[in-house]
């Protein structure tokens, strides 16, 4: 794994762990956390548990993290199969980021969804 991949991995871990807070405040790694309609329709307590599981996720394998960037995960919560994914955008959220490791050019979007919505 090269240095840039390790940097993106570290940034994604930090971003994911801050994702349950109000994003776009004074965080070093800027971005948004969104949930799909399906997740939003779950009971509030289940949604909170899902956010905590995303926050604490550490089950990265060759199968779910082939590029080593820690940008995807899946788990089951209260009978619901959950996927989460981090995507990289430019600062205006219009196009993909030219360099996800460059925080001055990149905004992350963490999407949390039911697997059936994928």
C-alpha positions, 0 to 999 in steps of 0.5 A: 500500500502506498503513502497516498492510500494510507493517507486517504485511509487515515482521513476516511477513518477520521471523517467517519468517526466525526460523521455523527457530529455536525459536519461542516463546522470546524472539522479538519476533514470537510464533508457531509453525512447523509442517510437514505430514505430507508434508513430515515424511516427506521426507528430513531434508536435504530438510526442512532445505533447504526451511526454508532456502528458506522463510527466504530466500524473496523472490519475491513477485509480484502473483500470489502476494502480492496483498495485499502481506503476504508471507504466502504463497510457493511453490517447488520443492525436489528435485522437490517443489512446496512451499507455505508460508502464514502465518496470524494467530491470537489469543494462544490460537490459537483464533480469527483475530486481530482485528488482525494488525499488533498483536503483543500480540494476534496469534500467527502460524502458518507452515505448510509443506506439499507443494502436493498436500496443499493 
